[in-house]
Amino acid sequence: MDVVRWGMIGCGSVAERKSGPAFYKAPGSALVAVMGRRLDAVTDYAARHGIARVYTDAQALINDPEVDAVYIATPPDSHHAYSLQVAAAGKHCCVEKPMSLNAGQSREMQKVFADAGLHLFVSYYRRSLPRFAQVRQWLEEGRIGEVRHLSWTLTKAPSPNDLGGADNWRTDPLIAGGGYFADLASHGFDLFQYLLGDIVEVAGFTARQAGLYAAEDAVSASWRFASGALGMGCWNFVADRREDRVELIG
């Protein structure tokens, strides 16, 4: 087809600036329908982004004959169910990250789409950013020789909302599947596998060091790439400072 006509489920913050406009700005792509639970919110979004049709029922959007593929821009707790509905309708799908609440749901989603001969994508975009493409090129050129080790440290202090106990779906495991680690670190692991190949073995620990919310706030892990390179990481979201540092040793 010359143009892929997308329907979008969800019109929250992730769809406002990052992904929603991309679906109608990219060549060969059009965003023709959007669904939201609140009619006023979804109508406002559609008007501001020039989207022709609005829905408050996800199944109705999925069944729309003018929709070729569906983008699921909701929190992770609904990705599994919505994606299976999309597959049942015989349509391709893109889900926001993290892919689902857990590995079991993700495996089932992959199998259902593969069995149906349909595409299932997850919205990781860092592979396409010029700075990371440059890093990949340098690695392929052997600038540091064979990669031996990767380490990642990501820390940040708790936000005022974290300290105040405000509602936040990203720190509710029932909605997010984890905490900030699941939301943010998944981007990094996708990038690392793009740069260095598949991760084949992992071990780690989690903790609720500050106890500000139900999800873990600290994670440490080590892993092995299929190439033989090793990795380790520290993620702490109740630290005294902000740091985001990745080091590759060749």
N, C-alpha and C positions, 0 to 999 in steps of 0.2 A: 504494500500500500504506500501511496505517496505521503500521506499524513496519518500519523497515529493519533486517534482521538481519545483523550484521557478523561476519565471521571475521577474525582478526588473525594475521598471520605475523610472528613475533618477539615476545619479551616482555622485552626489555632495559630499559635506563634510560629511554629515551624513552617507553616504554609504561607505566612504573610510576606516574608522577605526572601527566605532561602530557597524553598523548593517550589512553591506554588507558581511564582512568575516564570520559573525555568521551564515549566511544562508548556507554557504558551509562547515563550520567547525562542526556544530552541528550534532550529530548522527541522521541518518534518514532524512537528509536534503541535497539538492543539489541546487546550483545556476547555472542554465543552460542557462539563457538568460538575457540580460540587454539592456535597451533602454535609449538613451539620444538624445537631439535635435541636438547636434553637433557631426557629425560622427567622427571627430578626437578625441574628448574627450571620447566618449563611446568606441571607438576602443582601446584607450590607457588604459582605465579602465579594459576592458575585458582581454587585454593582461597581465596586471599586476596581475590580480586575477584569471586567468585561466578559463575564462568563454567562452563557445564555440560559442555562437551566439550573434550578436549585431543587434539592430534595431534603427532606428530614428523615427519610427512611433509606438505610444503606442498601437493602435488597432491591429497592426500586431503581436506585442509581446503577447497581450492578447489572440489572436486567435491561437497562436502556439500550435499545438496538443501535443508537448512534454512538455508543461508547465501545471502543475497541479494547481498552486496557484500563486498569484501575490502580490508582495510587492511594495507599492507606496511610494517612497522616495523623494517626491517633496514637495514644499511649500503647505500650506493648501488650497490655492485657487483652486487647481486642484483635491483635494481629492474626492470631491463629484462626479464630472463627471467621473473621472477614475474608481472609485469604482463601479458606476452603470454599466459601460461598462464591468467590470469584472463579476459582478453578471449576466448580460445578457448573458455572455459566459458560465455560469454555473460553475464558478470557485471560490475557496475560496480566501480571500483577507486579507492582513495586511496593514494598513495605518500608516504613521508616525503621531506623535502627533504635534500639536493639531489635533483632528479628522477631523475637517472641519472649515469653516469660522464662523459657528453659530450653535445654538442648533437645529434649524429647519432642516438644512442640515443633521446634525448627526442623528436626529430621522428618517428622510427618509432613510438614508443609513441602519440603523438598521432594519427598517421594510422590505426593499427590500431583504436583505439577509436572514432575518428570514422567510419571505414568500417563498423564494426559497429553504429553507433548507440548506443554506450555512453558513460557518463560516466567521465572520468579526472580526478581531483583531485590536487593536491599540497598537503601539509600546511603551508601558510603561514597563520598565524593573526593576524598583526599588524594586518591590515585591520579586524578586528573589535574591537580594543582601544579603549576609550573615548577615551584621550588622542589616538590617531591619527585617530579619527573627528572629534574636535574640530578638529585641524589641518586636515583636509580641509574641514570646514565653513567655517573662517576663510578658506581659500584661495578657496572658491567664493563667499564674500561679498566678495572683493576686498580683504581687510584690508591686504595689502601690494601691491595693484595686480596687474599681470601679472607672473608669476614669470619672472625673467631667468636665475637661476643657482641651482644647488644644489651644496653641497660637503659631503663626509663624511670625517672623520678617525676611524679606529678603530685604536688601538694597545694593546698589552699586552706585558708582559714574559714571557719563556718560563717555563713552569711547572717545578717540580722534576722532573717526569717527562720533560719535554722535554730538560732539561739532563742527565738521567741516562740518556737513550736508552731509556726504557721503551716497550714495545709500545703503540701507539696507532693504531687504524685511521683516525682522522681526519687523520693526517699521512702516510698511506700512499696515494699516488696510485692504486695498483692496486685499492684498496678504496673510497677516498673520491672519486676523480677529481680530487683536489687536496688542499689543506691546510685550515687554518682559514679562509682566504678563502672557499673553496667552501662550507664548512659555515655560516659566519656571515653573510657578505656577501650571500648569496642572499636572506636575509630582508629585508635593506635594499632591494635592487633591486626585489623584489616590492612593497614598501611605496611606493617612489618612483613606480612605475608606477601604483599605485592613486591616489596624490596628484596626479601631474602628467601621466599618460598614457604612451603607449608610448615606449620608448627605441629609436631607429631606426639609430643609428650609434655604434660604440665603438672606441676604440684604447687600448692599454695596454702595460705592461711588468711582468714578474715577475722575482723574484730569490730565490736561496737565500743570504741574507747571512750567516747564522750557521752554516749547514750542519748543523743538529742532526738533521734528518730529511730524507726523500727529497722531500717536497713543498716548494713555494715557501713562504717565510716573509714575503715582502714583495711588495706589488702596488701599482701606481699606474695610474690610468686616467682617461680623459676620455670624455664621451659627449654625445649630442644627443637631446633629446626631440622628438617629432613637432611639438610646439607651437612649437619654436624655442628653448626654454630649453636652457641648457647645464649640464653637470654635471662634477664632477671628484672623485676620491677618492684617499685614501692609507690603506692597510691594512698595518700592520707588527706582527708577532707576536713580534719579538725586540727590542722597544724598551725604554726605561728607565722607562716609566710607562704607566699605563692611562688611556686617553681614548676617549670615544665622543661625538663632536660632529657634529651635522648643522646646517647653516645654509642658509636659503632667503633669497635676495635678490630683492626685487620692484622 
